[in-house]
Amino acid sequence: MKSDRLLSVLLLLQTRGRITADRLAAELEVSRRTIYRDVEALSAAGVPVYAERGRSGGIRLLPGYRTDVTGLTSDEARALFVLATQGAHQALGLDGALGTALRKVMAALPAPHRPAAELTSRRILVDPDRWLSGPRADVRLDELHTAVFTDRRLRLRYRHGGEGPARTYTVDPYGLVSKAGVWYLVADRRRSPALFRVDRVVTASVVDEAVRRRPGVELAEVWGVLRRRVEERPARIRVTARVHRSRYGMFTRIVGPMLAETPQSGPQSGPQTGPDGTEEAAEGRGKTGEAGAAEAGERTVEGEAADEWVTVRLDYPVLPAVGQLLQFGPWVEVVDPPCARAELVRRAREVLDVYGASPSDGPDGDTPAPVLPQRAPGAPGGT
């Protein structure tokens, strides 16, 4: 609606001071011509808005002009009270401020909207952490927070994953990102985007130099580049494996990001056990992707199909990463390529060397022998 767009233009000008017509058009997803018409409409309504020409020009409000805009709609009021867990605010030292801010917003809401907003805060909770994520290391955001908000450079001593000694970097921060409960520093290093996990920062100190960000580049843009770089990392090893159907649901939850292809066969009918222990109907027939595959493979009921093995294909960036599959023991068997099988054999022998056992050693007399799956028909070494 035009009235909503005019209000958005007014709020953007009020919070940012001067802003170009191109930037306004991009943020509101309209044309420049529409922005100029909106500016004329605001001016006709008595808002002191004007345009400045030249390279440093733009659209702005008369200095000192402010307006109180309290006309929140019911949906807008409810949106403000859909909150994530307190971890992000607490890490930033804003957990107390959040509570007082929401109380002030609640007091300022029109009376008809207050019950819906209060009910939303009690009925909707967003928890960004993954299941069974384990304890997280304490993170100190003080110096990073200071550098980000004072536009200063940072000097880090940073320990990369899998490396012992910390390295020293001087970076130009764009901001902080919390993803799935993990904090990241997004910065430029030598004018190239770089990503740093905050829990791997050994020490951080603010450098008394102005930050040297690339002109016109914002945090969201750099984060998008870095996220695609992680998610679209080219796979060098394509692994074909067979997974026992009784372990397939757990398998997809653990190695889901590595799955390149999922089975095309439909699931069987019958009950399944949900995360809370209750039975769920197996309604995944015909679904594709990881969700359908998980439903197809989570089969523990009697009378399941004779084909107890599911063939999957996984993409790994490097050969040693295939070792992830050892955690599933005999319930997952790599079929191809031979180098992946050889890598698993090597790793398994290393484990045997650590524990001083040989493949012929069995359990002691008091421990019942484990029930192992039959080898997948047609697999190397199978029947």
C-alpha positions as CSV (number, residue, x, y, z in Angstrom):
1,M,0.0,0.0,0.0
2,K,1.2,3.5,-0.8
3,S,0.5,4.7,2.8
4,D,2.8,2.0,4.2
5,R,5.5,2.9,1.7
6,L,5.3,6.6,2.5
7,L,5.7,5.7,6.2
8,S,8.7,3.6,5.4
9,V,10.3,6.4,3.4
10,L,9.7,8.8,6.3
11,L,11.2,6.4,8.9
12,L,14.3,5.6,6.7
13,L,15.0,9.4,6.3
14,Q,14.4,10.0,10.0
15,T,16.9,7.2,11.1
16,R,19.6,7.7,8.4
17,G,19.5,11.4,7.7
18,R,20.5,11.6,4.0
19,I,19.8,8.7,1.6
20,T,20.0,8.5,-2.2
21,A,16.9,7.8,-4.3
22,D,18.6,4.7,-5.7
23,R,19.1,3.3,-2.2
24,L,15.5,4.1,-1.2
25,A,14.2,2.4,-4.4
26,A,16.3,-0.7,-3.8
27,E,15.2,-1.1,-0.1
28,L,11.6,-0.6,-0.9
29,E,11.7,-2.5,-4.2
30,V,10.2,0.2,-6.3
31,S,11.5,2.5,-9.1
32,R,13.3,5.8,-8.7
33,R,10.4,7.5,-10.3
34,T,8.1,6.1,-7.6
35,I,10.4,7.4,-4.9
36,Y,10.3,10.9,-6.3
37,R,6.5,10.8,-6.4
38,D,6.5,9.6,-2.8
39,V,8.8,12.5,-1.8
40,E,6.4,14.9,-3.5
41,A,3.5,13.4,-1.6
42,L,5.3,13.8,1.7
43,S,6.1,17.4,1.0
44,A,2.5,18.1,0.0
45,A,1.4,16.6,3.3
46,G,3.6,19.1,5.2
47,V,6.7,16.9,5.8
48,P,9.8,19.1,5.4
49,V,11.6,16.8,2.9
50,Y,13.9,18.0,0.1
51,A,16.5,16.7,-2.4
52,E,20.1,17.8,-2.7
53,R,21.9,17.5,-6.1
54,G,25.5,16.5,-6.7
55,R,27.7,13.5,-5.9
56,S,27.1,13.8,-2.1
57,G,23.4,14.7,-2.6
58,G,20.4,12.7,-1.8
59,I,17.0,13.0,-0.1
60,R,16.7,14.2,3.5
61,L,14.5,15.8,6.1
62,L,14.9,19.4,7.4
63,P,17.5,19.2,10.3
64,G,15.8,18.8,13.7
65,Y,12.5,17.5,12.3
66,R,11.1,14.4,14.1
67,T,7.8,12.7,14.1
68,D,6.5,10.1,16.5
69,V,5.0,7.1,14.7
70,T,3.1,4.8,17.0
71,G,0.5,3.4,14.6
72,L,1.6,-0.2,14.7
73,T,-0.7,-2.7,13.2
74,S,-1.7,-5.9,15.1
75,D,0.6,-8.1,13.1
76,E,3.5,-5.7,13.5
77,A,3.0,-5.7,17.3
78,R,2.9,-9.5,17.4
79,A,6.0,-9.7,15.2
80,L,8.0,-7.7,17.8
81,F,7.2,-10.3,20.5
82,V,8.3,-13.4,18.6
83,L,11.6,-13.8,20.4
84,A,14.5,-16.2,20.1
85,T,16.1,-17.6,23.2
86,Q,18.2,-15.2,25.3
87,G,21.6,-16.4,24.3
88,A,22.3,-13.8,21.6
89,H,21.2,-10.9,23.7
90,Q,23.0,-12.2,26.7
91,A,26.3,-12.5,24.8
92,L,26.0,-8.9,23.7
93,G,25.1,-7.7,27.2
94,L,21.6,-6.7,26.1
95,D,19.4,-9.2,27.9
96,G,18.4,-6.7,30.5
97,A,17.8,-4.0,27.9
98,L,15.7,-6.4,25.9
99,G,13.2,-6.9,28.7
100,T,12.8,-3.2,29.5
101,A,12.5,-2.4,25.8
102,L,9.7,-4.9,25.3
103,R,7.9,-3.5,28.4
104,K,8.1,0.0,26.9
105,V,6.8,-1.2,23.6
106,M,3.9,-3.0,25.3
107,A,3.0,0.2,27.2
108,A,3.0,2.2,23.9
109,L,0.9,-0.3,22.0
110,P,-2.7,0.6,21.3
111,A,-4.9,-1.1,23.9
112,P,-6.6,-3.5,21.4
113,H,-3.3,-4.9,20.3
114,R,-1.8,-5.7,23.7
115,P,-3.5,-9.0,24.4
116,A,-2.4,-10.5,21.1
117,A,1.2,-9.3,21.5
118,E,1.3,-10.7,25.1
119,L,-0.2,-14.0,24.0
120,T,2.3,-14.3,21.1
121,S,5.3,-13.9,23.5
122,R,3.9,-16.7,25.6
123,R,2.9,-19.1,22.8
124,I,5.8,-18.7,20.3
125,L,9.5,-19.4,21.1
126,V,12.3,-19.6,18.6
127,D,15.3,-21.7,19.7
128,P,18.2,-21.4,17.2
129,D,20.3,-24.1,18.6
130,R,20.4,-27.6,17.1
131,W,19.5,-30.7,19.0
132,L,22.3,-32.4,21.0
133,S,24.7,-29.6,20.1
134,G,26.6,-30.1,23.3
135,P,28.1,-27.5,25.6
136,R,29.5,-24.4,23.9
137,A,32.7,-22.7,24.8
138,D,32.2,-19.3,26.5
139,V,32.7,-16.4,24.1
140,R,33.9,-12.9,24.9
141,L,32.5,-10.4,22.6
142,D,33.6,-7.2,24.4
143,E,36.6,-6.2,22.2
144,L,34.9,-7.4,19.0
145,H,31.7,-5.5,19.9
146,T,33.8,-2.4,20.6
147,A,35.7,-2.6,17.3
148,V,32.5,-3.2,15.3
149,F,30.6,-0.2,16.8
150,T,33.5,2.2,16.9
151,D,34.7,1.4,13.3
152,R,38.2,0.3,14.5
153,R,40.5,-2.4,13.2
154,L,41.0,-5.6,15.2
155,R,44.1,-7.6,16.0
156,L,43.3,-11.3,16.6
157,R,45.2,-14.3,17.8
158,Y,43.1,-17.0,16.2
159,R,43.3,-20.8,16.3
160,H,42.0,-22.6,13.2
161,G,40.2,-25.9,13.5
162,G,42.6,-28.8,13.7
163,E,45.6,-26.5,14.1
164,G,47.7,-26.1,17.2
165,P,49.4,-22.8,17.3
166,A,47.4,-19.6,17.1
167,R,48.0,-17.2,14.2
168,T,47.9,-13.4,14.3
169,Y,45.7,-11.4,12.0
170,T,44.8,-7.7,11.6
171,V,41.3,-7.4,10.2
172,D,38.7,-4.9,9.3
173,P,35.4,-6.0,10.9
174,Y,32.0,-5.6,9.2
175,G,30.0,-7.1,12.1
176,L,29.0,-10.1,14.2
177,V,26.7,-12.9,13.1
178,S,25.0,-15.5,15.3
179,K,24.2,-18.7,13.3
180,A,22.7,-21.7,14.9
181,G,23.9,-20.5,18.3
182,V,27.5,-20.0,17.1
183,W,29.0,-16.5,16.9
184,Y,31.1,-15.4,13.9
185,L,33.2,-12.3,13.2
186,V,32.8,-11.2,9.6
187,A,35.7,-9.1,8.4
188,D,38.1,-8.2,5.6
189,R,41.6,-9.5,5.7
190,R,43.8,-7.8,3.2
191,R,40.7,-6.5,1.5
192,S,39.2,-10.0,1.0
193,P,36.3,-11.4,3.0
194,A,37.1,-13.7,5.9
195,L,35.1,-15.6,8.6
196,F,36.3,-16.2,12.1
197,R,34.5,-18.3,14.8
198,V,34.5,-16.3,17.9
199,D,35.1,-19.3,20.2
200,R,38.4,-19.9,18.4
201,V,39.6,-16.3,19.1
202,V,42.4,-16.6,21.7
203,T,42.8,-12.9,22.2
204,A,41.4,-9.8,20.5
205,S,42.5,-6.1,20.8
206,V,41.2,-3.0,19.2
207,V,43.7,-1.2,17.0
208,D,43.7,2.6,17.2
209,E,43.2,2.8,13.4
210,A,40.1,3.5,11.5
211,V,38.5,0.5,9.9
212,R,39.3,0.0,6.1
213,R,36.2,-1.6,4.8
214,R,35.5,-1.7,1.0
215,P,33.3,1.3,0.1
216,G,29.6,0.6,-0.2
217,V,29.9,-3.0,1.1
218,E,27.7,-4.0,4.1
219,L,27.6,-6.9,6.5
220,A,24.8,-8.8,4.9
221,E,26.5,-8.8,1.5
222,V,29.8,-10.1,2.9
223,W,28.0,-12.7,5.0
224,G,26.2,-13.9,1.9
225,V,29.5,-14.4,0.1
226,L,31.1,-16.2,2.9
227,R,28.1,-18.4,3.5
228,R,27.9,-19.5,-0.1
229,R,31.7,-20.2,0.0
230,V,31.1,-22.6,2.8
231,E,27.9,-24.2,1.5
232,E,29.0,-24.5,-2.1
233,R,32.5,-25.8,-1.5
234,P,33.2,-28.2,-4.4
235,A,33.2,-31.9,-3.5
236,R,36.2,-33.8,-4.5
237,I,35.2,-37.3,-3.3
238,R,31.8,-38.8,-4.3
239,V,31.1,-41.8,-2.0
240,T,28.6,-44.5,-2.6
241,A,27.5,-46.4,0.5
242,R,24.9,-48.8,1.8
243,V,23.0,-47.9,5.0
244,H,21.0,-50.4,7.0
245,R,17.4,-49.3,7.0
246,S,17.2,-49.5,10.8
247,R,19.8,-46.8,11.2
248,Y,18.9,-44.7,8.2
249,G,16.9,-42.0,10.1
250,M,19.8,-41.4,12.5
251,F,22.3,-41.5,9.6
252,T,20.5,-38.7,7.6
253,R,20.3,-36.5,10.7
254,I,24.0,-36.8,11.3
255,V,25.4,-36.7,7.7
256,G,22.6,-34.7,6.1
257,P,24.9,-31.9,4.8
258,M,27.0,-34.5,3.0
259,L,24.1,-36.2,1.2
260,A,24.3,-35.7,-2.6
261,E,21.4,-38.1,-3.5
262,T,18.7,-39.8,-1.6
263,P,16.8,-43.0,-2.5
264,Q,14.0,-42.8,-5.0
265,S,12.0,-45.7,-3.5
266,G,9.0,-44.8,-1.5
267,P,8.7,-45.5,2.3
268,Q,6.8,-48.3,3.8
269,S,3.6,-47.8,5.6
270,G,3.5,-48.2,9.4
271,P,4.1,-46.3,12.6
272,Q,7.3,-44.6,13.5
273,T,8.7,-43.3,16.7
274,G,8.9,-39.5,16.9
275,P,11.5,-37.5,18.9
276,D,9.2,-37.5,22.0
277,G,8.7,-41.2,22.0
278,T,5.2,-41.0,20.5
279,E,4.1,-42.9,17.4
280,E,3.8,-40.9,14.2
281,A,2.1,-42.0,10.9
282,A,4.6,-42.7,8.1
283,E,3.2,-40.2,5.7
284,G,6.4,-39.6,3.8
285,R,5.4,-41.6,0.7
286,G,6.5,-39.8,-2.4
287,K,8.5,-37.1,-0.6
288,T,11.9,-36.1,-1.9
289,G,14.9,-34.8,-0.2
290,E,16.3,-35.4,3.2
291,A,12.9,-35.3,5.0
292,G,11.4,-37.9,2.7
293,A,14.5,-40.0,2.9
294,A,14.5,-39.9,6.7
295,E,10.9,-41.0,6.8
296,A,11.6,-43.7,4.2
297,G,14.5,-45.2,6.2
298,E,13.3,-45.0,9.8
299,R,11.9,-48.5,9.9
300,T,12.0,-50.6,13.1
301,V,8.7,-52.5,12.7
302,E,8.4,-56.2,12.0
303,G,7.8,-57.4,8.5
304,E,9.8,-54.8,6.8
305,A,10.8,-55.3,3.2
306,A,13.5,-57.8,2.3
307,D,15.7,-55.1,1.0
308,E,17.1,-53.9,4.3
309,W,19.9,-51.7,2.8
310,V,19.5,-48.2,1.3
311,T,22.1,-47.0,-1.2
312,V,23.2,-43.3,-0.8
313,R,25.7,-41.1,-2.3
314,L,27.7,-38.5,-0.3
315,D,30.0,-35.7,-1.3
316,Y,33.1,-35.1,0.8
317,P,35.6,-32.2,0.3
318,V,38.7,-34.4,1.2
319,L,39.4,-38.1,1.6
320,P,40.0,-38.1,5.4
321,A,36.5,-36.7,6.0
322,V,35.1,-40.1,4.9
323,G,36.2,-41.2,8.4
324,Q,33.0,-39.7,9.7
325,L,31.2,-42.9,8.5
326,L,33.2,-45.1,11.0
327,Q,30.9,-44.0,13.8
328,F,28.1,-46.1,12.3
329,G,30.1,-49.4,12.6
330,P,28.8,-52.3,10.5
331,W,25.5,-50.5,9.8
332,V,27.1,-48.4,7.0
333,E,29.3,-49.9,4.3
334,V,31.2,-47.9,1.7
335,V,30.9,-49.5,-1.7
336,D,32.8,-47.0,-3.9
337,P,35.4,-45.6,-4.5
338,P,38.1,-48.0,-3.5
339,C,40.2,-45.2,-2.0
340,A,37.4,-44.4,0.4
341,R,37.3,-48.1,1.5
342,A,41.0,-48.1,1.9
343,E,40.9,-44.9,4.0
344,L,38.3,-46.5,6.4
345,V,40.4,-49.7,6.7
346,R,43.5,-47.6,7.6
347,R,41.5,-45.6,10.2
348,A,40.0,-48.8,11.7
349,R,43.5,-50.3,12.0
350,E,44.7,-47.2,13.8
351,V,41.9,-47.6,16.3
352,L,42.7,-51.3,16.8
353,D,46.4,-50.3,17.5
354,V,45.2,-47.9,20.1
355,Y,43.1,-50.4,22.0
356,G,45.5,-53.4,21.5
357,A,42.8,-55.7,20.1
358,S,42.8,-57.8,17.0
359,P,39.8,-58.5,14.7
360,S,39.6,-62.0,16.1
361,D,39.1,-60.9,19.7
362,G,35.6,-61.4,20.9
363,P,33.6,-60.1,23.9
364,D,34.2,-61.5,27.3
365,G,32.1,-64.3,28.6
366,D,29.7,-62.0,30.5
367,T,28.9,-59.8,27.6
368,P,26.5,-61.0,24.9
369,A,27.7,-60.9,21.4
370,P,26.2,-57.9,19.5
371,V,23.7,-58.5,16.8
372,L,25.3,-57.4,13.6
373,P,23.5,-56.9,10.2
374,Q,24.1,-59.2,7.4
375,R,26.3,-57.8,4.7
376,A,24.5,-56.0,1.9
377,P,24.0,-58.3,-1.1
378,G,26.3,-57.3,-3.9
379,A,28.6,-55.2,-1.7
380,P,32.4,-55.9,-1.7
381,G,32.8,-58.8,0.6
382,G,29.0,-59.4,0.8
383,T,27.0,-62.4,-0.4
